[in-house]
């Protein structure tokens, strides 16, 4: 007790980038080792007085190591649901995981009755008895819950609980013999030495936990007797009894203070001598403590992954008697003489004198065969066992006495080269295509014909269903070759946006042509709603129409979607870090129901047009006309509620947009149509309010179908293995010849059998419903040939499914049957060409990967990688029943002639002059455009080992200012007619004022002196100008349009960055240098002004026309590059930046800007 404890070592994790707090410490009582466990599941040992690293292994994946116990045979580590034993060199001896009673383990201890018996407990109802020799649970003791600490005695086990109670249990029967209520709340630690029991913990005070400043001391001989407590003002958290001094204990707090005191020398209220208090120099909090078996050294761990070792003497020992540590066999170093003439290959190479163990002779190596194949679930369920042999009927998906030999191959990612690499190789005359696999330009991709022929039922995931990711180079996302993944005329959607799981449904909605027409008509109206999803859907559909196979983004739609509070309340937002266990299938089903309801609310007006002829045939003529969305997707249903007591009936008509499939409670073979009928037409018993009885009564609710929609959405609802068993009970015809399957779905399927029918017939018979599957080539039965109001034939037109590879997170893909009017060779006069008609109409939309697929891939659900989410059926006669001419289709162009601002302060003078009705743009009208942006997220980069910087994710930018000037010759040429500042609802991390000229006050409605509008208003102005056929002139428009999230046809873009560029030169010239060299103008000296930049681009284009007219453009362009190389692309001297003032006033028609007066000076 008189010796002083001093710090002798500090240890920390070797990986400082991933700090994991120390969670467990244990000195090895047999060898000179210290074992350390942390929160990430790693166990590390340190050897000797030098604390050299001896062993390190990941015993549990990303699970906290809650306790380590060292026995003679090895090291046992405990997490919340597993127990593992390894030898001291890291080899696994046994592991117990996912036991039915292992739910939340906290502690373990050994017993003295049987050698090798281990007790494990925690916040659960059972104590487990584990045989440490065999690694098996031999016994389970119930009725022992909320145990957090355990210590063993010769004839008892001491258990501390979450409620502050300490129980003494008999080691033979595990029955409670004594109870001690030590604390009013949870225990933090306890220890036993001889007859002394010490505890520390918390008390419940005013609905909160307060740490008790005392260490409770008990004498446990015979009747338990309380002794004088040990005061510890810092708050005791850890207790350890000295292994050699039976009455000495060590007490430590979370703040790093620890005390050594003798329990027997303390009287009531007496404190230990001040010299026995010590402070650990930690910047974090203490998490674990342990003392060696010799009592001469102490280890303390903290939350910063540091371990502090203290000793009470200079020459300390860890154990009284230690077994030598096993070390690797040393190999003698070879004697190598190095002279001036010795080759470098003689340095550092191993020297072998014996034959290597890996150099086995040929007879020693032989093929042991492949592992036994996995037995199909259908066979296991129907198997009957006689003695030890199981018998089951062949389900028909394999040949008798044959097992397919499949060798698992490493997944080879098929990633294209960046566009910059392709251009560099082409320019250096090295762009030679060696074969179809090594591609250096967008346009071709290797096929998987062999996979299709060998796996016609898609049991294994085809390559094109795997998750695709965007790779970034130093040039950003524009350098990624999207064309490598899409060789069709249909645009894909990018994935580098949050909530991009919606892409699959957006693609499905796009190919519903009536909905596309409704959305396009809606964007022509004067919609005042800021975040209108129907408007954003119309803008997205217009962009996909113009894409012609280019990749698109749903940025604006998803941004508007993320602002809707109902979507957040329903949990429809994708988590920041998805886990492999997330169910995107269920998320998509909820999103489908939400988006259709949202579109209905936004499309509904006081005077809804009747677009579906069957919607006009209703029993109640006074009922309002349903919205266009209800007519297209709503299943008109009569909900009849009847009180079983008073027989009072109430009827209400609803329009559910989605049918949720309901499966039988007991799994059995059911047809798709029977499950669908039971889900649509059902009767339930519930307790509800009866207005007549004026109280809750048992009621009967019956749903009766009254009208059929044009498009029927069905949610699979397959959330369990039993549900998926129903989907996988049938698949494509396994007896079909492999030769009938062609690559890329060039030939439609012939005879296939699927649980999901391609065509179904639905007939309403009064209050009953008739649903049958109809083969594609079969004639329509007579019962479905009635009036369109009660009879309908539906065909499968799309499906959304969740795909998940073994090594990936799940993701969603869409399988869509392209309508004939959208096929590649379709014309109004001849329809679809015969050659195209022979090919499959089904396409896979895997985000930005678009590929034609076989119909068999849509029908088969045999593979475990595939989970159905949403099915879409469309009436075959929907075009005859629709009359879209009643929808208002007049475009409102008033937004181009008005001046609107949401800022409180209206500027005295506008920086622009709006268009007049006489200046209505026409096809070919020239306008110059420029935009400025602000950063919502900074770019993410990493530094590689060679010092180079790699771009992980580019910065996220948002439109902040949009300026468009007149470009046609005349008095107003170069005058702006749009100069809008855009309000953003997301937090801005960087206004990029140096480059954009945007300040925080410009985008604040309370302080802005600018014309401030919502993003939708500015976007709609550009959309109208694009649809009017305007030609946009600007510098670097490709990036601007991408951030704005609009796709402008190439024939409507004149980009001066491409005009003033020589193709075999890597550098693209900046607008500032071109203005300085060609126009003798100094721009961007005080920050970027989008009006000046647009005017400069317009003058440069007019200058280009002049050069082309006198055939001097090539010489001038060479002169620009020559001047740039000589000046190192530096412009003239910059002027001193001046204080930013009010927005500039527009130039009058008679006084054009100075830039235009001097543009012909060269």
Helices and strands as residue ranges (DSSP letters): E 6-12, E 22-27, E 33-38, E 42-47, E 52-58, E 67-70, E 75-78, E 82-86, E 92-97, E 105-110, E 117-122, E 126-131, E 136-142, E 147-152, E 156-161, E 165-170, E 176-181, E 187-193, E 196-205, E 208-211, E 214-219, E 225-231, E 238-241, E 248-252, E 257-262, G 263-265, G 274-276, E 277-279, E 286-291, E 297-302, E 306-311, G 344-346, G 362-364, H 377-381, E 384-386, E 389-391, H 419-427, H 449-454, G 463-465, G 477-479, G 482-484, G 500-502, H 503-510, H 513-523, H 533-547, H 555-561, H 565-569, H 584-603, G 613-616, H 628-633, E 635-643, E 649-656, E 658-660, H 672-680, E 683-690, E 695-705, E 711-715, H 721-727, G 738-740, G 743-745, E 759-765, E 768-773, G 782-784, E 791-803, E 811-817, G 820-822, H 834-837, E 842-846, E 849-852, H 855-859, E 866-875, H 878-881, G 884-886, G 894-896, G 917-919, E 926-937, E 940-943, E 949-953, E 956-966, E 976-983, H 993-996, G 1000-1003, E 1012-1014, H 1015-1027, E 1031-1034, H 1037-1044, G 1050-1052, E 1053-1055, H 1056-1059, H 1071-1078, H 1090-1109, H 1113-1126, H 1154-1157
